[in-house]
């Protein structure tokens, strides 16, 4: 008996997407002992107080299942944070669902709300998880590219993308990989289109506290016309520098929350209790913590941007997040994927080719993403290696 019908080993919805670029680039970084500015995680841990709180809770117990929707203390902390930073009233009992990070939150949203044949609009360059998860839920991704070089929202192209099958649009704000922060006018346009077509908005707001140059983050729940049709996703990973803890949430109206909770219970069911308890306390940290976090990342942002500009890269200074987009054409390169595959060996630095975040790779093949959520010494080492590579005529060492 053969296994011919199982020859691919991967379901047909996921087969076109292949291996994640993050897996590939991190493997190359490890192989060549390169400074890894590819995958977006800090090379330092978050505050000791949070880790101590989790350790204490772990020892104290109980260490059993928590309520699937999340512990009451964390749901209340999320609601309090929404009120504190966005002046949005959130009912912790009917509007907050705790998930295993933003990734599982997105999966729960798509699997809970998207029907086969539904269309979901993705603004490119878009995080590489969105399209596979929409497809796995039975939906069809509809891609709308932001206008280069400044990643502006194309009003007409966006309007044309909406139609009778549009279920939702995904808005990553601030946006990974390009660091865009959406303006009030752009949010108003999205709200108008969603209202006209009775569409939902899935807001990925994990970088909400990393917005620079005097800008302010506006959650979708605070945008007129979107409070009842938005599902806002965030997590503690970026704000507290512990990406491995996977503590996230979805905030939405009670009706939409019901759909999220329905699918969430069949995914991870619940998130570890000690981590929820520790992060509930962290969310209430004083304004000084959030201010120092932003100030530190702003300094790292300028450090990396200035260095890359001095080396001849074209720079897109990010408005938010902890990623820098560079144009590689001024240095004579045209193919981001080829360059990023060569950099770990030739320069000792790993980066991400930004074309993988576009449905048509040619649109972003001149762009590369580097992250600055690293120790100063790590960034300095990466800059030193890139400087030496540039001095060698951008050849191998």
Secondary structure, 3 states (H helix, E strand, C coil): CCCHHHCCCCCHHHHCCCCCHHHHHHHHHHHCCCEECCCCCCCCCCCHHHHHHHHHHHHHCCCCCCCCCCCHHHHHHHHHHHHHHHCCCCCCCCCEEEECHHHHHHHHHHHHHCCCCCEEEEEECCCCHHHHHHHHCCCEEEEEECECCCCECCHHHHHHHCCCCEEEEEEECCCCCCCCCCCHHHHHHHHHHHHHCCCEEEEECCCCCCECCCCCCCCHHHCCCCCCCEEEEEECHHHHCCHHHCCEEEEECHHHHHHHHHHHCCCCCCCCHHHHHHHHHHHCCCHHHHHHHHHHHHHHHHHHHHHHHHCCCEEECCCECCEEEEECHHHCCCCHHHHHHHHHHHCCEECEEHHHHCCCHHHCCCEEEEECCCCHHHHHHHHHHHHHHHHCCCCCC
